[in-house]
Amino acid sequence: MNLQHNDLHLLRLPVTRHAGWLALLRDGWRQLRRWRELARQRRQLASLSDATLKDIGYSRADIEQEAARPFWDDPLRR
């Protein structure tokens, strides 16, 4: 491909426009990973034995309440 000097501006991407989309995609990906991690942690908590829960100071009712929360209910995003 043979470009002239004044055609080079066609190859440039508007940085601010694409940077906004990239930031949105990056933040969305991070949020999806966070939700996946919350769901995994809640499943792990629900699988603990009653003896283990007693050792860490939680009751089965506490864990069932936590496990019933939707994946998007993030306690750190208050």
N, C-alpha and C positions, 0 to 999 in steps of 0.2 A: 504494500500500500504506500503510495507516494503522496505525502501531504505537503501542502504549502505552509509557509509560516503563519499566514492569517487563518488557516484552518485548524490550528492547534487549540484554539479556544473551544472547539466542538468536543474535544476529548476531556475537558475539565468537567468534573461533577460539582454542582453547587454544594459545598461542604456543609453549610448550615442546614440545608434541607435534608440531606442524607444523614447527617449526624443526629438529627432529631429522631429519624426512623430507627437508626441503629441503637440509640439509647432506649427507645421504646421497646425494641426487640430484646435487648439485653436485660432490661428490667423485667419484662414479661417472662423471660427464661428463668431469671433468678427467682421470681415469684412461684413459678411452677415447681422448681426444685425445692423451694421452701415448703410448699404444700405437700409435696411427695414425702419430704422428711418428717413433717408433722404426722402424716398418716402412718408412716412406718413406726415412729416413736409410740404413737397411741396403740398400735397393734402389739408392739412389744410389751407395753405396760399391761395390756389386757391379758397377755399370756403368762404373766408372772404368777407364781403360786401365792396362796394366802399367807404362808409363812414368810416368804420374801417380802411381800407387801407390809406385813407387820414389822419386819426388821427395818424397813425404810420409813415407817411411820404413816402408812396409808392403809385405808380399808378398801375392801372390794367395791363398796359403794362409791368411794372417791374415784376409783379407777374406771368403773363403769360410766360414771358421769363424764369423765374426761374422754373416754373412748367414744362416747356417743356424740361428741362435738363434731361438727362438719369440718372437713379438711381445711377449709378457708378461714376458720375461726382461729386466728393466730394470737396467742396471748401477748406476744411481743409487739404487736402493732396496735397498741391502744393509745 
